[in-house]
């Protein structure tokens, strides 16, 4: 009985209240006609409720997202299909799709009667300015009678996941003389500045042929070193992202992570703004930069890998899928050291591209040492201290000097630096570490 009364709308309850009052007044006067009117007002909502609850419509719901993965700020079209698989014609349906507040207000639709075997489709757009994984659904349908006295809600179990990746900035193909990336065609892009005898070596492993021992590097590092496979050396790249919370600043880089690093936001998918920092945080800039660089490397035909402060990220399909899925939900870590990340970076070899936040001299030296031999290496260093200041504080050039002295190509980025401009600065000759800003000139370094 409680469920029966619970399905009444405000209009239905008003009818019953008016009917009860009319019956009492009619009995007190007495006035038989008033009692009859009151009884009608009482019975009509109850009959409508019983009829609606006995009409067991069998409905099926499916949903598709187009596309299911988008960069932050881009819209996705959601299409839900509601099908009547029963032999009864449905009444008018009120449909509502449950979505997190980060994607906007919940869409509501009024659907006409659905004939047996028929279907209706509803479409709407969602958009998120913050990256993360968001749950779309379930769909809730409410069946109303023709008088609007009764509504019965039914919820479907099916949901879909929308992945909102960091913003991907198109990067120009490097055209500077002596550039390390994008100078060749197809899969045969090479590093012209590196000769065969200087191919980046790696530590000797059991099973390696002694014919591949690189004696010059063995003498330099004090351990047995072997040459890498040439094709592996020439077409591989490692993207390193500094995820340490202490290395970043911004609107919310200091807040506690909601769910831990690399974990999807809870509560139906409430984005990463509360854990990774808002749009003005250096961490978000670094994540977007790493995603853009990784996407650019994929387009250029490189076999790339993603390395964070926790080490190398395990592949989940293609590199592009791994990159975007991981960076969609990554959050700042509580690590204080770069040791695990730089160790993985040194072991990975190939071309190195690092996106880092605040670095001490010791940390900059540690990162510089991850470069083996003459392996090409580039670092985008964020000017964290001056990120939210009107005037750059410029504490990053100290780390840039150390990296440049170790043969890295370095660009220092401020909050006003377009990522594409910083990328172009990274392809200048290796003897300069450039502050990618119109206001400050280059910072000199050695090789």
C-alpha positions as a Markdown table, in Angstrom:
| # | Residue | x | y | z |
|---|---|---|---|---|
| 1 | Unk | 0.0 | 0.0 | 0.0 |
| 2 | Unk | 2.9 | 2.3 | 0.8 |
| 3 | Unk | 4.3 | 1.7 | -2.7 |
| 4 | Unk | 0.9 | 2.5 | -4.2 |
| 5 | Unk | 0.6 | 5.9 | -2.5 |
| 6 | Unk | 4.3 | 6.5 | -3.2 |
| 7 | Unk | 3.6 | 6.5 | -6.9 |
| 8 | Unk | 1.1 | 9.4 | -6.7 |
| 9 | Unk | 2.1 | 12.7 | -8.1 |
| 10 | Unk | 1.5 | 16.0 | -6.4 |
| 11 | Unk | -1.7 | 16.3 | -8.5 |
| 12 | Unk | -2.8 | 12.8 | -7.4 |
| 13 | Unk | -2.2 | 13.6 | -3.7 |
| 14 | Unk | -4.1 | 16.8 | -4.1 |
| 15 | Unk | -7.0 | 14.9 | -5.6 |
| 16 | Unk | -7.1 | 12.5 | -2.7 |
| 17 | Unk | -6.9 | 15.3 | -0.1 |
| 18 | Unk | -9.7 | 17.2 | -1.8 |
| 19 | Unk | -11.7 | 14.0 | -2.1 |
| 20 | Unk | -11.3 | 13.2 | 1.6 |
| 21 | Unk | -12.3 | 16.7 | 2.6 |
| 22 | Unk | -15.3 | 16.6 | 0.3 |
| 23 | Unk | -16.4 | 13.3 | 1.8 |
| 24 | Unk | -16.1 | 14.6 | 5.4 |
| 25 | Unk | -18.0 | 17.8 | 4.5 |
| 26 | Unk | -20.7 | 15.9 | 2.7 |
| 27 | Unk | -21.2 | 13.6 | 5.6 |
| 28 | Unk | -21.3 | 16.5 | 8.1 |
| 29 | Unk | -23.8 | 18.7 | 6.2 |
| 30 | Unk | -25.1 | 16.1 | 5.1 |
| 31 | Unk | -24.9 | 16.4 | 1.3 |
| 32 | Unk | -25.0 | 13.1 | -0.7 |
| 33 | Unk | -23.8 | 14.7 | -4.0 |
| 34 | Unk | -20.7 | 16.2 | -2.3 |
| 35 | Unk | -19.9 | 12.7 | -0.9 |
| 36 | Unk | -20.2 | 11.2 | -4.4 |
| 37 | Unk | -17.8 | 13.8 | -5.8 |
| 38 | Unk | -15.4 | 13.3 | -2.9 |
| 39 | Unk | -15.5 | 9.5 | -3.4 |
| 40 | Unk | -14.7 | 10.0 | -7.1 |
| 41 | Unk | -11.7 | 12.2 | -6.3 |
| 42 | Unk | -10.5 | 9.5 | -3.9 |
| 43 | Unk | -10.9 | 6.6 | -6.1 |
| 44 | Unk | -9.6 | 8.0 | -9.4 |
| 45 | Unk | -5.9 | 8.3 | -8.2 |
| 46 | Unk | -6.0 | 4.9 | -6.6 |
| 47 | Unk | -7.4 | 3.2 | -9.7 |
| 48 | Unk | -4.8 | 5.0 | -11.9 |
| 49 | Unk | -2.0 | 3.8 | -9.6 |
| 50 | Unk | -3.2 | 0.2 | -9.6 |
| 51 | Unk | -3.6 | 0.3 | -13.4 |
| 52 | Unk | -0.1 | 1.8 | -13.9 |
| 53 | Unk | 1.6 | -0.7 | -11.6 |
| 54 | Unk | -0.1 | -3.7 | -13.3 |
| 55 | Unk | 0.9 | -2.5 | -16.7 |
| 56 | Unk | 4.3 | -4.3 | -16.6 |
| 57 | Unk | 6.0 | -2.8 | -19.6 |
| 58 | Unk | 9.2 | -4.6 | -20.6 |
| 59 | Unk | 11.7 | -2.0 | -21.9 |
| 60 | Unk | 15.3 | -2.4 | -23.0 |
| 61 | Unk | 17.8 | 0.3 | -23.0 |
| 62 | Unk | 21.1 | 0.7 | -24.9 |
| 63 | Unk | 23.5 | 3.7 | -25.2 |
| 64 | Unk | 26.4 | 4.7 | -27.3 |
| 65 | Unk | 28.9 | 7.5 | -27.0 |
| 66 | Unk | 30.4 | 9.1 | -30.1 |
| 67 | Unk | 33.3 | 9.3 | -29.5 |
| 68 | Unk | 33.8 | 7.5 | -26.2 |
| 69 | Unk | 37.1 | 9.3 | -25.6 |
| 70 | Unk | 37.6 | 13.0 | -26.2 |
| 71 | Unk | 40.1 | 15.7 | -25.2 |
| 72 | Unk | 38.9 | 18.1 | -22.4 |
| 73 | Unk | 36.6 | 20.8 | -23.8 |
| 74 | Unk | 35.4 | 18.7 | -26.7 |
| 75 | Unk | 31.8 | 17.5 | -26.9 |
| 76 | Unk | 30.6 | 14.0 | -27.1 |
| 77 | Unk | 27.2 | 12.9 | -28.5 |
| 78 | Unk | 25.3 | 10.5 | -26.3 |
| 79 | Unk | 22.5 | 8.5 | -28.0 |
| 80 | Unk | 20.2 | 6.4 | -25.8 |
| 81 | Unk | 17.8 | 3.9 | -27.4 |
| 82 | Unk | 14.7 | 2.8 | -25.5 |
| 83 | Unk | 12.9 | -0.3 | -26.9 |
| 84 | Unk | 9.5 | -1.7 | -26.0 |
| 85 | Unk | 9.9 | -5.5 | -26.0 |
| 86 | Unk | 6.5 | -6.2 | -24.5 |
| 87 | Unk | 3.1 | -6.7 | -26.2 |
| 88 | Unk | 1.6 | -3.6 | -24.6 |
| 89 | Unk | 1.7 | -0.1 | -25.8 |
| 90 | Unk | 3.4 | 2.1 | -23.3 |
| 91 | Unk | 2.0 | 5.3 | -21.9 |
| 92 | Unk | 3.9 | 8.6 | -22.2 |
| 93 | Unk | 7.4 | 8.2 | -20.8 |
| 94 | Unk | 9.5 | 10.8 | -19.0 |
| 95 | Unk | 13.2 | 9.8 | -19.5 |
| 96 | Unk | 16.2 | 11.1 | -17.5 |
| 97 | Unk | 19.8 | 10.1 | -18.1 |
| 98 | Unk | 22.0 | 10.2 | -15.0 |
| 99 | Unk | 25.3 | 12.0 | -15.6 |
| 100 | Unk | 27.7 | 13.7 | -13.2 |
| 101 | Unk | 27.5 | 17.4 | -12.6 |
| 102 | Unk | 30.9 | 17.9 | -14.3 |
| 103 | Unk | 29.2 | 17.0 | -17.6 |
| 104 | Unk | 26.3 | 19.4 | -17.2 |
| 105 | Unk | 22.7 | 19.2 | -16.0 |
| 106 | Unk | 20.8 | 15.9 | -16.4 |
| 107 | Unk | 19.0 | 15.7 | -19.7 |
| 108 | Unk | 15.2 | 15.0 | -19.5 |
| 109 | Unk | 12.9 | 14.0 | -22.4 |
| 110 | Unk | 9.2 | 13.3 | -22.9 |
| 111 | Unk | 8.7 | 10.3 | -25.1 |
| 112 | Unk | 5.4 | 9.5 | -26.9 |
| 113 | Unk | 3.8 | 6.1 | -26.5 |
| 114 | Unk | 6.0 | 3.3 | -27.8 |
| 115 | Unk | 4.2 | 0.6 | -29.8 |
| 116 | Unk | 5.0 | -3.1 | -29.2 |
| 117 | Unk | 8.4 | -3.8 | -30.8 |
| 118 | Unk | 9.0 | -0.1 | -31.4 |
| 119 | Unk | 11.7 | 2.1 | -30.1 |
| 120 | Unk | 12.6 | 5.7 | -29.4 |
| 121 | Unk | 16.0 | 7.4 | -29.5 |
| 122 | Unk | 17.1 | 10.4 | -27.5 |
| 123 | Unk | 20.3 | 12.3 | -28.2 |
| 124 | Unk | 22.2 | 15.0 | -26.3 |
| 125 | Unk | 25.7 | 16.4 | -26.0 |
| 126 | Unk | 28.0 | 16.4 | -23.0 |
| 127 | Unk | 31.2 | 18.3 | -22.4 |
| 128 | Unk | 33.8 | 18.4 | -19.7 |
| 129 | Unk | 36.5 | 21.0 | -19.1 |
| 130 | Unk | 38.4 | 18.6 | -16.7 |
| 131 | Unk | 40.0 | 15.3 | -17.6 |
| 132 | Unk | 38.9 | 12.1 | -16.0 |
| 133 | Unk | 36.6 | 9.1 | -16.4 |
| 134 | Unk | 32.9 | 9.7 | -16.1 |
| 135 | Unk | 30.0 | 7.3 | -15.8 |
| 136 | Unk | 27.1 | 8.0 | -18.1 |
| 137 | Unk | 23.8 | 6.4 | -17.0 |
| 138 | Unk | 21.8 | 4.6 | -15.9 |
| 139 | Unk | 18.7 | 5.8 | -17.7 |
| 140 | Unk | 15.6 | 6.4 | -15.5 |
| 141 | Unk | 12.1 | 6.2 | -17.1 |
| 142 | Unk | 8.9 | 7.4 | -15.5 |
| 143 | Unk | 5.5 | 6.2 | -16.7 |
| 144 | Unk | 2.7 | 8.6 | -16.2 |
| 145 | Unk | -1.1 | 8.1 | -16.6 |
| 146 | Unk | -3.1 | 10.3 | -18.9 |
| 147 | Unk | -4.4 | 12.4 | -16.0 |
| 148 | Unk | -0.9 | 13.1 | -14.5 |
| 149 | Unk | -2.0 | 11.5 | -11.2 |
| 150 | Unk | 0.6 | 8.7 | -11.1 |
| 151 | Unk | 4.2 | 8.3 | -12.0 |
| 152 | Unk | 6.1 | 5.0 | -11.7 |
| 153 | Unk | 9.9 | 5.2 | -12.0 |
| 154 | Unk | 12.1 | 2.4 | -13.5 |
| 155 | Unk | 15.8 | 2.5 | -13.6 |
| 156 | Unk | 18.0 | 0.5 | -16.1 |
| 157 | Unk | 21.3 | -0.9 | -15.0 |
| 158 | Unk | 23.4 | -0.2 | -18.2 |
| 159 | Unk | 26.0 | 2.5 | -18.0 |
| 160 | Unk | 28.8 | 3.7 | -20.3 |
| 161 | Unk | 32.2 | 5.3 | -19.5 |
| 162 | Unk | 33.3 | 8.5 | -21.0 |
| 163 | Unk | 37.1 | 9.1 | -21.0 |
| 164 | Unk | 38.1 | 12.8 | -21.1 |
| 165 | Unk | 41.8 | 13.1 | -21.9 |
| 166 | Unk | 44.0 | 16.1 | -21.3 |
| 167 | Unk | 43.8 | 18.8 | -24.0 |
| 168 | Unk | 45.9 | 17.7 | -27.0 |
| 169 | Unk | 47.8 | 20.7 | -28.6 |
| 170 | Unk | 48.9 | 20.1 | -32.2 |
| 171 | Unk | 52.6 | 20.4 | -32.3 |
| 172 | Unk | 54.5 | 21.7 | -35.4 |
| 173 | Unk | 56.8 | 19.3 | -37.2 |
| 174 | Unk | 60.3 | 20.4 | -36.3 |
| 175 | Unk | 61.9 | 22.1 | -39.2 |
| 176 | Unk | 65.0 | 23.6 | -37.5 |
| 177 | Unk | 68.4 | 22.5 | -38.8 |
| 178 | Unk | 69.8 | 19.6 | -36.8 |
| 179 | Unk | 66.5 | 18.8 | -35.3 |
| 180 | Unk | 66.2 | 15.4 | -33.7 |
| 181 | Unk | 62.5 | 14.7 | -34.4 |
| 182 | Unk | 60.5 | 14.7 | -37.6 |
| 183 | Unk | 63.4 | 15.2 | -40.1 |
| 184 | Unk | 62.8 | 12.0 | -42.0 |
| 185 | Unk | 59.9 | 10.1 | -43.7 |
| 186 | Unk | 57.9 | 7.2 | -42.4 |
| 187 | Unk | 59.6 | 4.8 | -40.0 |
| 188 | Unk | 63.1 | 5.7 | -41.1 |
| 189 | Unk | 63.5 | 8.9 | -39.1 |
| 190 | Unk | 67.0 | 9.0 | -37.7 |
| 191 | Unk | 69.1 | 11.1 | -35.5 |
| 192 | Unk | 71.6 | 12.6 | -37.9 |
| 193 | Unk | 73.7 | 14.1 | -35.2 |
| 194 | Unk | 74.7 | 10.7 | -33.9 |
| 195 | Unk | 77.2 | 8.5 | -35.7 |
| 196 | Unk | 77.2 | 4.7 | -35.7 |
| 197 | Unk | 80.1 | 4.5 | -33.4 |
| 198 | Unk | 78.3 | 6.7 | -30.9 |
| 199 | Unk | 75.0 | 4.8 | -30.8 |
| 200 | Unk | 73.6 | 4.9 | -27.3 |
| 201 | Unk | 74.7 | 1.8 | -25.4 |
| 202 | Unk | 73.0 | -0.1 | -22.6 |
| 203 | Unk | 74.2 | -2.3 | -19.8 |
| 204 | Unk | 75.2 | -5.8 | -20.7 |
| 205 | Unk | 72.6 | -8.5 | -20.1 |
| 206 | Unk | 72.9 | -12.3 | -20.1 |
| 207 | Unk | 72.6 | -13.6 | -23.6 |
| 208 | Unk | 74.1 | -10.5 | -25.3 |
| 209 | Unk | 76.7 | -11.2 | -27.9 |
| 210 | Unk | 80.2 | -10.2 | -27.0 |
| 211 | Unk | 80.5 | -8.8 | -30.6 |
| 212 | Unk | 78.2 | -6.0 | -29.5 |
| 213 | Unk | 80.3 | -4.8 | -26.6 |
| 214 | Unk | 80.9 | -1.1 | -26.8 |
| 215 | Unk | 84.4 | -0.7 | -25.3 |
| 216 | Unk | 84.5 | 3.1 | -25.3 |
| 217 | Unk | 81.3 | 3.2 | -23.2 |
| 218 | Unk | 82.5 | 0.3 | -21.0 |
| 219 | Unk | 85.5 | 2.4 | -20.1 |
| 220 | Unk | 83.4 | 5.5 | -19.5 |
| 221 | Unk | 80.8 | 3.9 | -17.2 |
| 222 | Unk | 83.0 | 1.3 | -15.6 |
| 223 | Unk | 80.6 | -1.6 | -16.5 |
| 224 | Unk | 80.2 | -3.8 | -19.5 |
| 225 | Unk | 78.1 | -1.9 | -22.1 |
| 226 | Unk | 76.7 | -3.2 | -25.4 |
| 227 | Unk | 75.3 | -1.4 | -28.5 |
| 228 | Unk | 71.6 | -1.2 | -28.9 |
| 229 | Unk | 69.9 | -2.5 | -32.0 |
| 230 | Unk | 70.1 | 0.3 | -34.6 |
| 231 | Unk | 66.4 | 0.2 | -35.6 |
| 232 | Unk | 65.4 | 0.2 | -32.0 |
| 233 | Unk | 67.6 | 3.1 | -31.2 |
| 234 | Unk | 66.5 | 5.2 | -34.1 |
| 235 | Unk | 62.7 | 4.9 | -33.8 |
| 236 | Unk | 62.1 | 4.7 | -30.0 |
| 237 | Unk | 61.3 | 7.5 | -27.6 |
| 238 | Unk | 60.5 | 7.8 | -23.9 |
| 239 | Unk | 58.2 | 10.5 | -22.6 |
| 240 | Unk | 58.9 | 11.3 | -18.9 |
| 241 | Unk | 56.3 | 13.1 | -16.8 |
| 242 | Unk | 57.3 | 14.5 | -13.4 |
| 243 | Unk | 54.2 | 13.6 | -11.2 |
| 244 | Unk | 55.6 | 14.7 | -7.8 |
| 245 | Unk | 53.2 | 16.9 | -5.9 |
| 246 | Unk | 56.1 | 18.8 | -4.4 |
| 247 | Unk | 57.3 | 19.7 | -7.9 |
| 248 | Unk | 54.1 | 21.5 | -8.9 |
| 249 | Unk | 52.0 | 24.4 | -7.9 |
| 250 | Unk | 48.8 | 26.1 | -9.0 |
| 251 | Unk | 45.1 | 26.4 | -8.1 |
| 252 | Unk | 44.8 | 23.0 | -6.5 |
| 253 | Unk | 48.0 | 21.1 | -7.0 |
| 254 | Unk | 48.4 | 21.0 | -3.2 |
| 255 | Unk | 45.0 | 19.4 | -2.5 |
| 256 | Unk | 44.6 | 15.8 | -1.5 |
| 257 | Unk | 44.0 | 13.4 | -4.4 |
| 258 | Unk | 40.5 | 12.0 | -4.5 |
| 259 | Unk | 41.1 | 8.3 | -5.1 |
| 260 | Unk | 44.8 | 8.1 | -5.5 |
| 261 | Unk | 47.2 | 8.5 | -8.5 |
| 262 | Unk | 46.0 | 6.9 | -11.6 |
| 263 | Unk | 42.5 | 6.1 | -10.3 |
| 264 | Unk | 39.3 | 7.2 | -11.8 |
| 265 | Unk | 37.3 | 9.8 | -10.0 |
| 266 | Unk | 34.5 | 8.4 | -7.8 |
| 267 | Unk | 31.0 | 9.4 | -7.4 |
| 268 | Unk | 29.9 | 8.8 | -11.0 |
| 269 | Unk | 33.0 | 10.4 | -12.5 |
| 270 | Unk | 33.6 | 13.7 | -11.0 |
| 271 | Unk | 36.6 | 14.7 | -13.0 |
| 272 | Unk | 40.2 | 15.4 | -11.8 |
| 273 | Unk | 39.9 | 19.0 | -11.0 |
| 274 | Unk | 40.0 | 18.4 | -7.3 |
| 275 | Unk | 43.0 | 16.0 | -7.4 |
| 276 | Unk | 45.2 | 17.1 | -10.3 |
| 277 | Unk | 44.8 | 20.8 | -10.1 |
| 278 | Unk | 42.7 | 23.2 | -12.0 |
| 279 | Unk | 43.4 | 24.6 | -15.5 |
| 280 | Unk | 46.0 | 27.0 | -14.1 |
| 281 | Unk | 48.0 | 24.4 | -12.2 |
| 282 | Unk | 51.4 | 23.5 | -13.5 |
| 283 | Unk | 50.5 | 19.8 | -13.1 |
| 284 | Unk | 47.7 | 20.2 | -15.6 |
| 285 | Unk | 50.0 | 22.0 | -18.0 |
| 286 | Unk | 52.6 | 19.2 | -17.7 |
| 287 | Unk | 50.0 | 16.5 | -18.3 |
| 288 | Unk | 48.7 | 18.2 | -21.4 |
| 289 | Unk | 52.2 | 18.7 | -22.6 |
| 290 | Unk | 53.1 | 15.0 | -22.1 |
| 291 | Unk | 49.9 | 14.0 | -23.9 |
| 292 | Unk | 50.5 | 16.3 | -26.8 |
| 293 | Unk | 54.1 | 15.2 | -27.2 |
| 294 | Unk | 53.2 | 11.5 | -27.0 |
| 295 | Unk | 50.5 | 12.0 | -29.7 |
| 296 | Unk | 53.0 | 13.9 | -31.9 |
| 297 | Unk | 55.5 | 11.0 | -31.5 |
| 298 | Unk | 52.9 | 8.5 | -32.5 |
| 299 | Unk | 52.0 | 10.5 | -35.6 |
| 300 | Unk | 55.7 | 10.7 | -36.5 |
| 301 | Unk | 56.0 | 6.9 | -36.4 |
| 302 | Unk | 58.0 | 6.5 | -33.2 |
| 303 | Unk | 57.6 | 3.5 | -30.8 |
| 304 | Unk | 57.2 | 5.4 | -27.6 |
| 305 | Unk | 56.7 | 4.6 | -23.9 |
| 306 | Unk | 55.4 | 6.7 | -21.0 |
| 307 | Unk | 57.4 | 6.9 | -17.8 |
| 308 | Unk | 56.2 | 8.7 | -14.7 |
| 309 | Unk | 57.7 | 9.1 | -11.2 |
| 310 | Unk | 56.5 | 5.6 | -10.4 |
| 311 | Unk | 58.4 | 4.1 | -13.4 |
| 312 | Unk | 57.4 | 2.9 | -16.8 |
| 313 | Unk | 53.6 | 2.6 | -17.5 |
| 314 | Unk | 52.5 | -0.9 | -18.4 |
| 315 | Unk | 51.2 | -1.0 | -22.0 |
| 316 | Unk | 47.4 | -1.3 | -22.4 |
| 317 | Unk | 47.1 | -1.9 | -26.1 |
| 318 | Unk | 48.7 | 0.7 | -28.4 |
| 319 | Unk | 50.9 | 3.5 | -27.0 |
| 320 | Unk | 48.3 | 6.1 | -27.9 |
| 321 | Unk | 45.6 | 4.2 | -25.9 |
| 322 | Unk | 47.9 | 3.7 | -23.0 |
| 323 | Unk | 49.0 | 7.3 | -23.0 |
| 324 | Unk | 45.5 | 8.9 | -23.1 |
| 325 | Unk | 43.9 | 6.4 | -20.7 |
| 326 | Unk | 46.6 | 6.9 | -18.1 |
| 327 | Unk | 46.9 | 10.6 | -18.4 |
| 328 | Unk | 43.1 | 11.0 | -18.2 |
| 329 | Unk | 43.1 | 9.9 | -14.6 |
| 330 | Unk | 46.7 | 10.6 | -13.4 |
| 331 | Unk | 47.1 | 12.6 | -10.2 |
| 332 | Unk | 50.1 | 14.1 | -8.4 |
| 333 | Unk | 52.1 | 11.6 | -6.3 |
| 334 | Unk | 53.5 | 12.0 | -2.9 |
| 335 | Unk | 57.0 | 10.9 | -4.0 |
| 336 | Unk | 59.8 | 13.2 | -3.1 |
| 337 | Unk | 62.4 | 11.6 | -5.3 |
| 338 | Unk | 62.9 | 11.2 | -9.0 |
| 339 | Unk | 64.9 | 8.0 | -8.6 |
| 340 | Unk | 62.4 | 5.4 | -9.7 |
| 341 | Unk | 61.4 | 7.5 | -12.8 |
| 342 | Unk | 65.0 | 8.3 | -13.8 |
| 343 | Unk | 66.0 | 4.7 | -13.3 |
| 344 | Unk | 63.3 | 3.6 | -15.7 |
| 345 | Unk | 64.2 | 6.4 | -18.1 |
| 346 | Unk | 67.9 | 5.3 | -18.2 |
| 347 | Unk | 66.9 | 1.7 | -18.7 |
| 348 | Unk | 64.4 | 2.5 | -21.5 |
| 349 | Unk | 67.0 | 4.4 | -23.6 |
| 350 | Unk | 66.1 | 5.8 | -27.0 |
| 351 | Unk | 65.3 | 9.4 | -27.3 |
| 352 | Unk | 64.3 | 11.1 | -24.1 |
| 353 | Unk | 61.7 | 13.8 | -23.7 |
| 354 | Unk | 61.0 | 15.0 | -20.2 |
| 355 | Unk | 58.3 | 17.3 | -18.8 |
| 356 | Unk | 59.3 | 18.3 | -15.3 |
| 357 | Unk | 58.3 | 20.8 | -12.6 |
| 358 | Unk | 60.5 | 22.3 | -9.9 |
| 359 | Unk | 64.0 | 20.7 | -9.9 |
| 360 | Unk | 66.8 | 21.1 | -7.4 |
| 361 | Unk | 70.4 | 21.0 | -8.6 |
| 362 | Unk | 70.7 | 17.4 | -7.4 |
| 363 | Unk | 67.4 | 16.3 | -9.1 |
| 364 | Unk | 68.5 | 18.1 | -12.3 |
| 365 | Unk | 71.8 | 16.2 | -12.2 |
| 366 | Unk | 69.9 | 12.9 | -11.6 |
| 367 | Unk | 67.7 | 13.5 | -14.6 |
| 368 | Unk | 70.7 | 14.5 | -16.7 |
| 369 | Unk | 72.4 | 11.3 | -15.8 |
| 370 | Unk | 69.6 | 9.2 | -17.2 |
| 371 | Unk | 70.8 | 10.1 | -20.7 |
| 372 | Unk | 73.1 | 7.3 | -22.0 |
| 373 | Unk | 75.8 | 8.1 | -24.4 |
| 374 | Unk | 74.8 | 10.6 | -27.1 |
| 375 | Unk | 71.1 | 9.7 | -26.9 |
| 376 | Unk | 69.0 | 12.7 | -27.9 |
| 377 | Unk | 67.4 | 14.3 | -24.9 |
| 378 | Unk | 65.0 | 17.2 | -24.4 |
| 379 | Unk | 63.5 | 18.7 | -21.3 |
| 380 | Unk | 60.5 | 21.1 | -20.9 |
| 381 | Unk | 61.1 | 22.7 | -17.5 |
| 382 | Unk | 58.2 | 24.6 | -16.0 |
| 383 | Unk | 58.9 | 27.8 | -14.1 |
| 384 | Unk | 56.8 | 26.7 | -11.2 |
| 385 | Unk | 57.7 | 29.5 | -8.7 |
| 386 | Unk | 56.7 | 32.2 | -11.2 |
| 387 | Unk | 53.7 | 30.4 | -12.6 |
| 388 | Unk | 51.0 | 32.6 | -11.0 |
| 389 | Unk | 53.1 | 35.8 | -10.8 |
| 390 | Unk | 52.8 | 38.7 | -13.1 |
| 391 | Unk | 56.6 | 38.7 | -13.4 |
| 392 | Unk | 58.6 | 35.4 | -14.0 |
| 393 | Unk | 60.6 | 34.4 | -10.9 |
| 394 | Unk | 62.9 | 32.3 | -13.1 |
| 395 | Unk | 64.1 | 29.6 | -10.7 |
| 396 | Unk | 64.0 | 27.1 | -13.5 |
| 397 | Unk | 67.1 | 28.2 | -15.5 |
| 398 | Unk | 69.4 | 26.8 | -12.8 |
| 399 | Unk | 68.1 | 23.3 | -13.6 |
| 400 | Unk | 68.1 | 24.2 | -17.3 |
| 401 | Unk | 71.8 | 25.0 | -17.1 |
| 402 | Unk | 72.6 | 21.7 | -15.5 |
| 403 | Unk | 70.6 | 19.8 | -18.2 |
| 404 | Unk | 72.0 | 21.8 | -21.0 |
| 405 | Unk | 75.6 | 21.2 | -19.8 |
| 406 | Unk | 74.8 | 17.5 | -20.0 |
| 407 | Unk | 73.8 | 17.8 | -23.6 |
| 408 | Unk | 70.1 | 18.2 | -23.2 |
| 409 | Unk | 68.0 | 20.6 | -25.2 |
| 410 | Unk | 66.0 | 22.6 | -22.8 |
| 411 | Unk | 63.0 | 25.0 | -22.9 |
| 412 | Unk | 61.8 | 26.8 | -19.8 |
| 413 | Unk | 58.0 | 27.4 | -19.9 |
| 414 | Unk | 56.0 | 30.0 | -18.0 |
| 415 | Unk | 52.3 | 30.3 | -17.6 |
| 416 | Unk | 52.1 | 32.5 | -20.7 |
| 417 | Unk | 54.1 | 30.1 | -22.9 |
| 418 | Unk | 52.1 | 28.3 | -25.7 |
| 419 | Unk | 53.1 | 24.7 | -25.8 |
| 420 | Unk | 53.7 | 24.8 | -29.5 |
| 421 | Unk | 56.2 | 27.6 | -29.0 |
| 422 | Unk | 58.0 | 25.7 | -26.3 |
| 423 | Unk | 58.2 | 22.6 | -28.6 |
| 424 | Unk | 59.8 | 24.7 | -31.3 |
| 425 | Unk | 62.3 | 26.1 | -28.8 |
| 426 | Unk | 63.3 | 22.5 | -27.9 |
| 427 | Unk | 64.5 | 22.0 | -31.5 |
| 428 | Unk | 67.1 | 24.8 | -31.4 |
| 429 | Unk | 70.7 | 23.8 | -31.2 |
| 430 | Unk | 71.7 | 21.9 | -28.1 |
| 431 | Unk | 74.1 | 24.6 | -26.8 |
| 432 | Unk | 71.2 | 26.8 | -25.5 |
| 433 | Unk | 68.5 | 26.3 | -23.0 |
| 434 | Unk | 65.8 | 28.6 | -24.0 |
| 435 | Unk | 63.2 | 30.4 | -21.9 |
| 436 | Unk | 60.1 | 30.1 | -24.1 |
| 437 | Unk | 58.9 | 33.6 | -23.5 |
| 438 | Unk | 59.1 | 36.9 | -25.4 |
| 439 | Unk | 60.2 | 38.8 | -22.4 |
| 440 | Unk | 63.3 | 36.9 | -21.4 |
| 441 | Unk | 66.2 | 35.9 | -23.6 |
| 442 | Unk | 68.0 | 32.5 | -23.9 |
| 443 | Unk | 69.9 | 31.0 | -21.0 |
| 444 | Unk | 73.3 | 29.8 | -22.1 |
| 445 | Unk | 74.5 | 26.3 | -21.2 |
| 446 | Unk | 77.3 | 24.1 | -22.3 |
| 447 | Unk | 77.4 | 20.6 | -23.8 |
